[in-house]
C-alpha cells in the first residue's frame, strides 16, 4: 500500500488556481493539421491574463488522441481567452480536424510543485 507523507488532504489549503482537462480524438490523417492549429492557440494562451501553464499530451500507443491540460488563475480568465481573435481563428481548423470533442473537466489545484526557473 502506498503511504502518503505530508499533511492530510483535508488540511491542504490549495492554490488560487484551476486546471481544465479536455480529451479529444483527431481524425485519421489530420494529426499535423490539428497540432499546428493548436500550437497557434497555445502560443496565444501564454499572452493571456490569468494563464499559468499548458500541456498537450498524446497517450502512448494512441497517436490520434490529444489531452489538453491547462491551468489558469481562474475560470473567468480561461473564458475570456475563448473570446480572443486567435482562439476564434483556430476554432474552424481544430473542429475540421477533430473526430470527437471531449468534455471540459475542471479541477481545483490543491498543490503544485515545479522546478525553479534557472
Backbone as a printed PyTorch tensor [residue, N CA C, xyz], in Angstrom:
tensor([[[  0.8410,  -1.1800,   0.0000],
         [  0.0000,   0.0000,   0.0000],
         [  0.8870,   1.2450,   0.0000]],

        [[  0.5540,   2.2140,  -0.8060],
         [  1.3040,   3.4570,  -0.9070],
         [  1.0190,   4.3460,   0.2870]],

        [[  2.0680,   4.8060,   0.9340],
         [  1.9320,   5.6990,   2.0730],
         [  2.1180,   7.1370,   1.6040]],

        [[  1.2420,   8.0170,   1.9810],
         [  1.3210,   9.4330,   1.6210],
         [  1.9450,  10.1740,   2.7820]],

        [[  2.9990,  10.9580,   2.4890],
         [  3.6010,  11.7620,   3.5430],
         [  3.0650,  13.1800,   3.4450]],

        [[  3.2600,  13.9520,   4.4900],
         [  2.7920,  15.3290,   4.4800],
         [  1.4160,  15.4440,   5.1040]],

        [[  0.8210,  16.6500,   5.0100],
         [ -0.4720,  16.8710,   5.6660],
         [ -1.5830,  16.0730,   5.0040]],

        [[ -2.5910,  15.6950,   5.7910],
         [ -3.7480,  15.0120,   5.1950],
         [ -4.4060,  15.9110,   4.1540]],

        [[ -5.0060,  15.3200,   3.1650],
         [ -5.6530,  16.0940,   2.0960],
         [ -6.6360,  17.1200,   2.6390]],

        [[ -7.3080,  16.7770,   3.7240],
         [ -8.2960,  17.6920,   4.2870],
         [ -7.6570,  18.9690,   4.8200]],

        [[ -6.3370,  18.9560,   5.0710],
         [ -5.6500,  20.1350,   5.5930],
         [ -4.9990,  20.9710,   4.4920]],

        [[ -4.9600,  20.4790,   3.2640],
         [ -4.3510,  21.2420,   2.1750],
         [ -5.2280,  22.4440,   1.8600]],

        [[ -4.6360,  23.6100,   1.8360],
         [ -5.4010,  24.8320,   1.5980],
         [ -5.6240,  25.0970,   0.1280]],

        [[ -4.8150,  24.5280,  -0.7240],
         [ -4.9820,  24.7360,  -2.1550],
         [ -4.3070,  26.0050,  -2.6350]],

        [[ -4.4170,  26.2190,  -3.9110],
         [ -3.8370,  27.3890,  -4.5480],
         [ -4.9740,  28.2000,  -5.1370]],

        [[ -4.6550,  29.3580,  -5.6340],
         [ -5.6590,  30.1620,  -6.3350],
         [ -5.5810,  29.8380,  -7.8120]],

        [[ -5.7500,  28.5860,  -8.1300],
         [ -5.5710,  28.1320,  -9.4960],
         [ -6.5370,  26.9920,  -9.7890]],

        [[ -6.9520,  26.9380, -11.0610],
         [ -7.7980,  25.8380, -11.5110],
         [ -7.1790,  25.2420, -12.7710]],

        [[ -7.4130,  23.9690, -12.9650],
         [ -6.9120,  23.2670, -14.1470],
         [ -8.0870,  22.6730, -14.8920]],

        [[ -8.0520,  22.8300, -16.2060],
         [ -9.0770,  22.2540, -17.0670],
         [ -8.4050,  21.1980, -17.9440]],

        [[ -9.0770,  20.0700, -18.1090],
         [ -8.5450,  18.9820, -18.9180],
         [ -9.5990,  18.5730, -19.9450]],

        [[ -9.1640,  18.4720, -21.1930],
         [-10.0540,  18.0700, -22.2750],
         [ -9.3610,  16.9940, -23.0940]],

        [[-10.0650,  15.9070, -23.3820],
         [ -9.5270,  14.8370, -24.2080],
         [-10.2770,  14.8290, -25.5360]],

        [[ -9.5170,  14.7870, -26.6210],
         [-10.0670,  14.9020, -27.9750],
         [ -9.5050,  13.7830, -28.8430]],

        [[-10.2900,  13.3280, -29.8120],
         [ -9.7960,  12.3900, -30.8100],
         [ -9.7150,  13.1230, -32.1460]],

        [[ -8.5420,  13.0460, -32.7770],
         [ -8.2910,  13.7170, -34.0500],
         [ -8.6280,  12.7560, -35.1920]],

        [[ -9.1620,  13.3060, -36.2820],
         [ -9.4560,  12.4860, -37.4580],
         [ -8.1650,  11.8820, -38.0080]],

        [[ -8.2610,  10.6380, -38.4710],
         [ -7.0980,   9.9480, -39.0390],
         [ -6.5120,  10.7760, -40.1860]],

        [[ -5.2110,  10.9340, -40.1680],
         [ -4.5200,  11.6900, -41.2090],
         [ -4.5230,  13.1930, -41.0010]],

        [[ -5.2040,  13.6840, -39.9860],
         [ -5.3040,  15.1340, -39.7330],
         [ -4.5310,  15.5690, -38.4960]],

        [[ -3.7080,  14.6860, -37.9680],
         [ -2.9780,  14.9860, -36.7410],
         [ -2.1010,  16.2370, -36.8790]],

        [[ -1.3720,  16.3550, -37.9800],
         [ -0.4890,  17.5080, -38.1630],
         [ -1.3000,  18.7990, -38.2540]],

        [[ -2.4280,  18.7740, -38.9570],
         [ -3.2920,  19.9620, -39.0540],
         [ -3.7730,  20.3880, -37.6710]],

        [[ -4.2240,  19.4150, -36.8930],
         [ -4.7320,  19.7160, -35.5520],
         [ -3.6190,  20.2850, -34.6820]],

        [[ -2.4510,  19.6120, -34.7060],
         [ -1.3350,  20.0560, -33.8620],
         [ -0.8630,  21.4600, -34.2260]],

        [[ -0.8170,  21.7780, -35.5120],
         [ -0.3930,  23.1200, -35.9360],
         [ -1.3770,  24.1890, -35.4700]],

        [[ -2.6610,  23.9320, -35.6360],
         [ -3.6750,  24.9010, -35.1980],
         [ -3.6310,  25.0540, -33.6820]],

        [[ -3.4580,  23.9420, -32.9720],
         [ -3.4140,  24.0350, -31.5230],
         [ -2.1740,  24.7900, -31.0600]],

        [[ -1.0560,  24.6130, -31.7560],
         [  0.1630,  25.3370, -31.3910],
         [ -0.0760,  26.8480, -31.4520]],

        [[ -0.7380,  27.3170, -32.5070],
         [ -1.0640,  28.7470, -32.6080],
         [ -1.9090,  29.1940, -31.4110]],

        [[ -2.8760,  28.3780, -31.0660],
         [ -3.7640,  28.6920, -29.9440],
         [ -2.9820,  28.6970, -28.6250]],

        [[ -2.0990,  27.7340, -28.4430],
         [ -1.3200,  27.6430, -27.2110],
         [ -0.3710,  28.8330, -27.0660]],

        [[  0.2320,  29.2630, -28.1550],
         [  1.1320,  30.4170, -28.0920],
         [  0.3630,  31.6750, -27.6930]],

        [[ -0.8730,  31.7800, -28.1250],
         [ -1.7150,  32.9100, -27.7390],
         [ -2.0990,  32.8240, -26.2630]],

        [[ -2.3470,  31.6210, -25.7640],
         [ -2.7310,  31.4510, -24.3610],
         [ -1.6610,  32.0190, -23.4370]],

        [[ -0.4000,  31.8600, -23.8070],
         [  0.7130,  32.3470, -22.9770],
         [  0.6330,  33.8460, -22.7150]],

        [[  0.0010,  34.5770, -23.6180],
         [ -0.0860,  36.0400, -23.5170],
         [ -1.2900,  36.5140, -22.7070]],

        [[ -2.1520,  35.5960, -22.3320],
         [ -3.4190,  35.9770, -21.7180],
         [ -3.2960,  36.1920, -20.2120]],

        [[ -3.9790,  37.2160, -19.6920],
         [ -4.0250,  37.4030, -18.2390],
         [ -4.6380,  36.1680, -17.5770]],

        [[ -4.0290,  35.7320, -16.4990],
         [ -4.5600,  34.5920, -15.7600],
         [ -4.0200,  33.2440, -16.1980]],

        [[ -3.2750,  33.2030, -17.3160],
         [ -2.7230,  31.9350, -17.7900],
         [ -1.5840,  31.5020, -16.8830]],

        [[ -1.5230,  30.2150, -16.5590],
         [ -0.4480,  29.6800, -15.7240],
         [  0.4400,  28.7440, -16.5280]],

        [[ -0.1360,  27.6740, -17.0770],
         [  0.6410,  26.7600, -17.9160],
         [ -0.2900,  25.8880, -18.7370]],

        [[  0.3180,  25.1590, -19.6760],
         [ -0.4670,  24.3280, -20.5750],
         [  0.3780,  23.1380, -20.9930]],

        [[ -0.2590,  21.9960, -21.0780],
         [  0.3940,  20.7700, -21.5560],
         [ -0.4990,  20.1460, -22.6180]],

        [[  0.0930,  19.7660, -23.7330],
         [ -0.6040,  18.9700, -24.7380],
         [  0.0010,  17.5790, -24.6620]],

        [[ -0.8240,  16.5980, -24.3510],
         [ -0.3700,  15.2260, -24.1630],
         [ -0.9230,  14.3280, -25.2520]],

        [[ -0.1080,  13.3760, -25.7010],
         [ -0.5440,  12.3320, -26.6300],
         [ -0.3020,  11.0040, -25.9250]],

        [[ -1.3690,  10.2520, -25.6310],
         [ -1.1850,   8.9770, -24.9340],
         [ -0.2980,   8.0200, -25.7420]],

        [[  0.5870,   7.3400, -25.0470],
         [  1.4440,   6.3640, -25.7140],
         [  0.5790,   5.2980, -26.3650]],

        [[  0.8530,   5.0180, -27.6270],
         [  0.1180,   3.9860, -28.3480],
         [ -1.1920,   4.4560, -28.9450]],

        [[ -1.5220,   5.7400, -28.8360],
         [ -2.7810,   6.2510, -29.3940],
         [ -2.5330,   7.6450, -29.9820]],

        [[ -1.8750,   7.6750, -31.1200],
         [ -1.4420,   8.9160, -31.7480],
         [ -2.5400,   9.8380, -32.2250]],

        [[ -3.7880,   9.3960, -32.2100],
         [ -4.8960,  10.2610, -32.6260],
         [ -5.5500,  10.9760, -31.4510]],

        [[ -5.2090,  10.5950, -30.2390],
         [ -5.8140,  11.2260, -29.0600],
         [ -4.9530,  12.3920, -28.6110]],

        [[ -5.6140,  13.4270, -28.1130],
         [ -4.9290,  14.5850, -27.5450],
         [ -5.5910,  14.8920, -26.2090]],

        [[ -4.7770,  15.1290, -25.2030],
         [ -5.2570,  15.5400, -23.9000],
         [ -4.6470,  16.9060, -23.6250]],

        [[ -5.5050,  17.9020, -23.4590],
         [ -5.0580,  19.2590, -23.1830],
         [ -5.2710,  19.5190, -21.6970]],

        [[ -4.1950,  19.9170, -21.0120],
         [ -4.2510,  20.2280, -19.5810],
         [ -3.7560,  21.6580, -19.4240]],

        [[ -4.6460,  22.5440, -19.0610],
         [ -4.2840,  23.9450, -18.9100],
         [ -4.6390,  24.4570, -17.5280]],

        [[ -3.7460,  25.2410, -16.9640],
         [ -4.0060,  25.8320, -15.6450],
         [ -4.1360,  27.3390, -15.7820]],

        [[ -5.1210,  27.8590, -15.0610],
         [ -5.4510,  29.2800, -15.0890],
         [ -5.6510,  29.7630, -13.6680]],

        [[ -5.4300,  31.0380, -13.4390],
         [ -5.6710,  31.5950, -12.1130],
         [ -7.1450,  31.4980, -11.7470]],

        [[ -8.0170,  31.5760, -12.7460],
         [ -9.4500,  31.4530, -12.5020],
         [-10.1470,  31.0970, -13.8130]],

        [[-11.3510,  30.6250, -13.6870],
         [-12.1130,  30.1790, -14.8560],
         [-12.4890,  31.3530, -15.7640]],

        [[-12.7130,  32.5280, -15.1890],
         [-13.0620,  33.6970, -15.9860],
         [-11.9460,  34.0480, -16.9700]],

        [[-10.6930,  33.9200, -16.5620],
         [ -9.5690,  34.1840, -17.4730],
         [ -9.6030,  33.2230, -18.6550]],

        [[ -9.8910,  31.9560, -18.3890],
         [ -9.9920,  30.9460, -19.4450],
         [-11.1380,  31.2960, -20.4000]],

        [[-12.2700,  31.7110, -19.8380],
         [-13.4180,  32.0720, -20.6700],
         [-13.1070,  33.2840, -21.5400]],

        [[-12.4000,  34.2580, -20.9970],
         [-12.0310,  35.4440, -21.7820],
         [-11.0950,  35.0780, -22.9230]],

        [[-10.1930,  34.1300, -22.6820],
         [ -9.2920,  33.6610, -23.7380],
         [-10.0920,  33.1000, -24.9190]],

        [[-11.1950,  32.4700, -24.6320],
         [-12.0340,  31.9000, -25.6960],
         [-12.6380,  32.9670, -26.6030]],

        [[-12.6250,  34.2040, -26.1790],
         [-13.1680,  35.3000, -26.9720],
         [-12.1090,  35.9890, -27.8260]],

        [[-10.8280,  35.5940, -27.7000],
         [ -9.7620,  36.2710, -28.4380],
         [ -9.8230,  35.9310, -29.9240]],

        [[ -9.2050,  36.7860, -30.7140],
         [ -9.1790,  36.6050, -32.1730],
         [ -8.4800,  35.2880, -32.5340]],

        [[ -7.3600,  35.0010, -31.8880],
         [ -6.6170,  33.7730, -32.2140],
         [ -7.4310,  32.5380, -31.8720]],

        [[ -8.0920,  32.5370, -30.7270],
         [ -8.9050,  31.3820, -30.3490],
         [-10.0040,  31.1660, -31.3850]],

        [[-10.6780,  32.2310, -31.7670],
         [-11.7610,  32.1290, -32.7490],
         [-11.2280,  31.6750, -34.1110]],

        [[-10.0750,  32.2020, -34.5090],
         [ -9.4920,  31.8690, -35.8170],
         [ -9.1050,  30.3870, -35.8810]],

        [[ -8.6040,  29.8370, -34.8070],
         [ -8.1680,  28.4370, -34.8170],
         [ -9.3170,  27.4500, -34.6120]],

        [[-10.4640,  27.9590, -34.2170],
         [-11.6080,  27.0830, -33.9480],
         [-11.9890,  26.2350, -35.1680]],

        [[-12.1030,  26.8680, -36.3380],
         [-12.5280,  26.1290, -37.5310],
         [-11.5260,  25.0430, -37.9090]],

        [[-10.2320,  25.3800, -37.8790],
         [ -9.2090,  24.3890, -38.2330],
         [ -9.2280,  23.2040, -37.2660]],

        [[ -9.3520,  23.4910, -35.9860],
         [ -9.3960,  22.4050, -35.0000],
         [-10.6640,  21.5740, -35.1450]],

        [[-11.7930,  22.2340, -35.3160],
         [-13.0470,  21.4990, -35.4840],
         [-13.0160,  20.6040, -36.7180]],

        [[-12.4600,  21.1210, -37.8200],
         [-12.3790,  20.3350, -39.0550],
         [-11.5150,  19.0890, -38.8960]],

        [[-10.5060,  19.1610, -38.0310],
         [ -9.5840,  18.0420, -37.8440],
         [ -9.9680,  17.1400, -36.6710]],

        [[-11.0560,  17.4550, -35.9850],
         [-11.4590,  16.7070, -34.7950],
         [-12.5630,  15.7160, -35.1120]],

        [[-12.3670,  14.4860, -34.6640],
         [-13.3890,  13.4500, -34.8110],
         [-14.3450,  13.4570, -33.6290]],

        [[-13.8060,  13.6300, -32.4230],
         [-14.6260,  13.5800, -31.2150],
         [-14.1300,  14.6290, -30.2250]],

        [[-14.9910,  15.5840, -29.9050],
         [-14.6650,  16.6010, -28.9110],
         [-14.9330,  16.0430, -27.5240]],

        [[-13.9780,  16.2210, -26.6430],
         [-14.1710,  15.7730, -25.2720],
         [-14.8330,  16.8520, -24.4360]],

        [[-15.2250,  16.4550, -23.2510],
         [-15.8110,  17.3870, -22.2860],
         [-14.7020,  18.0890, -21.5250]],

        [[-14.9380,  19.3330, -21.1670],
         [-14.0070,  20.0360, -20.2900],
         [-14.2470,  19.5450, -18.8680]],

        [[-13.1740,  19.1330, -18.2020],
         [-13.2530,  18.7000, -16.8040],
         [-12.4110,  19.6640, -15.9860]],

        [[-12.9960,  20.2340, -14.9530],
         [-12.3440,  21.2440, -14.1290],
         [-11.8790,  20.6540, -12.8090]],

        [[-10.7130,  21.1120, -12.3660],
         [-10.1120,  20.6570, -11.1150],
         [ -9.5940,  21.8650, -10.3460]],

        [[ -9.7580,  21.8290,  -9.0330],
         [ -9.1000,  22.8090,  -8.1710],
         [ -7.6930,  22.2950,  -7.9000]],

        [[ -6.7110,  23.1440,  -8.0320],
         [ -5.3320,  22.7670,  -7.7600],
         [ -5.0900,  22.9160,  -6.2690]],

        [[ -4.7550,  21.8110,  -5.6000],
         [ -4.5260,  21.8670,  -4.1500],
         [ -3.0380,  21.8540,  -3.8150]],

        [[ -2.2180,  21.4530,  -4.7770],
         [ -0.7690,  21.5030,  -4.5620],
         [ -0.1000,  21.5380,  -5.9160]],

        [[  0.9640,  22.3510,  -6.0040],
         [  1.7300,  22.4300,  -7.2370],
         [  3.2070,  22.4630,  -6.8780]],

        [[  3.9830,  21.6390,  -7.5420],
         [  5.4270,  21.6200,  -7.3750],
         [  6.0410,  21.7710,  -8.7590]],

        [[  7.0430,  22.6070,  -8.8770],
         [  7.7350,  22.7760, -10.1470],
         [  9.1910,  23.0900,  -9.8630]],

        [[ 10.0270,  22.7090, -10.7820],
         [ 11.4400,  23.0300, -10.6730],
         [ 11.6080,  24.5250, -10.8470]],

        [[ 12.3730,  25.1820,  -9.9850],
         [ 12.5620,  26.6240, -10.1120],
         [ 13.2220,  26.9750, -11.4440]],

        [[ 12.8650,  28.1330, -11.9790],
         [ 13.4840,  28.6160, -13.2070],
         [ 14.9490,  28.9120, -12.9420]],

        [[ 15.7630,  28.6400, -13.9420],
         [ 17.2070,  28.8910, -13.7990],
         [ 17.5270,  30.3480, -13.9330]]])
